[in-house]
Amino acid sequence: MAEKFEMCRDNELPATPEQVWAAVATSPGNLGWVFPMEIEPWEGGVVSRGPCTVTVWDPPRKFACRLDRDDGFSHVLEYHLKARDGGTTVLRTAIHRVHTGTVDDVWKTSVAATGEYTDFYHHTLEQYLRYFTDRPATFVQASGPAAATEENAFTMLRRGLGLSDDVAQGNQVRLTPTGLDPLDAVVDYSTPHFIGLRTGDGLYRFFGGNAWGMPVGLSLHLFADGVDQDKTEHVWRVWLDAVFA
């Protein structure tokens, strides 16, 4: 019997359809809010993450891609863009998954986490379009060590950043991660499993993957000139290792 999962989200974004399209359907745009993906801009083109095949390429209205695996798993991602008065755009994101093979823990974990991760990514997209649209981004990502999967791991990460337990969206904070320069930021997202911080030149995203059996981690979308990606990744990875040492 096939296992199915479907999810749909509508988000009104502070940008034109052309700007939203550039963010969601191009490789440079993805660096500003989600993760690196090379996208060949035509039907039948390859999306590197998966990899998937582009099934719809209709800028700036609809983009879709599909992944089919030999084990019976298929995944379809669709973006539908509709202009609104005042220069905004409604982005509808639809995810369809089917598994006709053996359903394992990876499937169950993915289904459990997808909604919360998608909401966080979409919020980050809104922040990118509002504050940094059209600016080139450097993407940095790091995950914690094995100890970062433990039940209290995300609490340890928050304390390692110097965030109080009652920090809330909209708060101005000064981060004091050991071994790194202090950062003055606004808390733009705060839930039990995710923290989003915005500085004048970057979006700092922290993920409580331990809630789903994965290590906590971070991704940075940095818009300043001259960012050394390898060095920045190294110092944050060292910091994560120290938090969970």
N, C-alpha and C positions, 0 to 999 in steps of 0.2 A: 504494500500500500504506500502511495506517495505521501511524503510529508510536504506541506506547503506553508510558506510564510509570505505575507504581503504587508506592506506599510506605505502610507502616503502622508506627505507633509506639505502644507502650503505656507509660504513665507513671503510677506511683502517686504521688498528690499529697496533701499534708498539709492537707486541707480537705474539707468536706462536699460532696456533689453540688451543693447549692444554691450554695455559694460558688464552686465550679469553673464552674458554669453562668454565674454572674454575670460571671466573668472572661473566658470564651471566647465568650459569646453575647450580650453587651450592649456598647453603645458605650463607656460609662464604664469597664467592666472591661478592654477591650482597651488602653486607654491605659496600664494598669499593667504590661504585659509585651510587647506586640507593636507595633502601630501603629494610628492612628485608623481606625475603620470605623464608619460609621453603619449600624445594623441595624434593619430594620423587623420587629417581633416577631410574625410570622405566616407561614404557608405562602403563598407567592406574593409575599412582601415583598421589598424590594430591599436588598442589601448594597452599600454605596457603592463598595467596592474591587472593581474589575472592569469594570462592576458585575456582581454575581451575583444570582441569584434564590434565595430561601429555598425549598428543596424539602421539608425536614422541620423542624418546630418542635414538639418534644415535651419541654418542660422538666420536670425536669432530667435527662432521659435521652438525648435525641439531637437534634442540630442538623446540618443539611446544607444546602449551597448549591451552585449550579451556574452556570458561565459558558459560554456558547456564542457563538463569533464567526463572522463570515461567511467567514473564511479557512480554516475547517475545524478550528479549535482548540476543544477543550472541556476544562473543568477542574471537577472535583467535589471538594469538601472536606467531610468528615464527622467529627463528634465524637460518640463514644459514651461515656457516663458510667455507671459502676457503683460503687455504694457498697461499701466494705469495712468490716469490724469495726474499731472504734477511731476512727471518724470520718474515715477517709481515703477517697479516691476513685481508681479507676483510670480514666484518660482514654485512650481509644483514638482516635488520629487517623489517618484514612485519606485519602490523596490519589490521585486517578485523573485522568490526563490522556491525551487522544487528539488526534492531529493527522493529519488526512486530506489536508491541503493540502501545499504546499511546505515542507519542513523546513529552516529557516534557522539561522543561528548563535544567534539568540535562544533558540530551542527547545533547542539543544544546551547552551548555557550554563545555562539554567534547570534542565535535568535534572541537570547536573553539580553544581550548587550546592544543590539543594533539600534533600538529606539533611542536610548540615552546617548550613545555616541553620535547618532545622526543629529539629534537636537543640539549637541555641543558644537558639532561642525557647522551646522547652519547658523548658529549664533555667531561663530567666528567669521563666517562669510559675511554676515551683516556688518560686523565690526570692520572687516577689511574694506568693504564697499563704502562705508561711511567715513572712514578715517584715512585709508591708504590706497584707494583704488587707483589703478594705473601706475603705481610705484613698483618697481622690480623688487622682488623679495629673495632673501636667502633663507633657505629652510634648514633647520637643525632638529635632529631627533635623537633621543636617548632613552633607554630603559634601565630600570634598576636591576640589581643582582637577584639571585634566587630568594633572598630574604624579603624582597619587595613584593612577594606574593602573599605575605602573612596578613592576618585579619586586620591588624592595626597599621598596616604599611602606609596607607594614605594619610592617616593622622600623623605619622612620623614625618612624611614629606612636608605637610603643612607646617609643622613645627620647625623643620629644618629651614624653611623659607623665612621663618620669623612671623608667621601669621597667627593671630589669636584665634581661639576656638569659635568666637562669635563674629568673625569677619563676615561681611555681607556685601552683596552687589551694590556698587556705588561708593563704597568706602575708598578713601585715599589711603594708601599704605606705603611703607618703606620696607622693602625686602632686604634682609641681611643674611643671605646664604653664605655660610662659612667658605672662605677661599675665593669668593667672587665679589666684585664691586657691588655696593648697595644699589638698589633700583627703586626709584619712585614710580608708583603705578596706581592705576585705578582698577579695582576689582570689577570686571565687567560680567563675570559669571561665577556663580557659587552654588553648588549642590553637594550632597554628601560624597559624590564620587568624582567631581570635576571642579577645577578652579581655572578661571580665565583672568589674566591680568594684561592691562594695556598700558604701555609707556608711550612716550612721544615718538618713538621710532620702532615699535615692535608689539607683537601679540605673543604672550607667553601662555602656553596651554599645558595644564597638568592633569593627568589621567589616572584615576583610581582603578586601574585594571584588576587589582587584587580582588575586587568584588565579584569577578568572573574567572578567578583562577589564573590571571595573568599578572605580570609584574607592573607596578606603577611606573609611569614614564612621563615624558614631556616632549612637546614639540614647540619650536620657536619659529615665528615668521618675522624676520628682521628686515627693516626697510632702510636702514642707514647705509651709507656708502662704505665700501671697503671692508665689509665683514669677512673675517677669515673663518670659513665654514668649518674646516677641520679642527682648528684650534678651539673654536667655540664649542663644538661638539665634545671635544676632549675634556675641557674644563667642567662642563656640565655632567659628563659621565663620571668624572672623578668625584664631583660633588655628590651624585647619587650613591656611588659606592660608599662614600664616607657616612652618608645619612644612615645607611643600613649595615654599617660595619659592626 
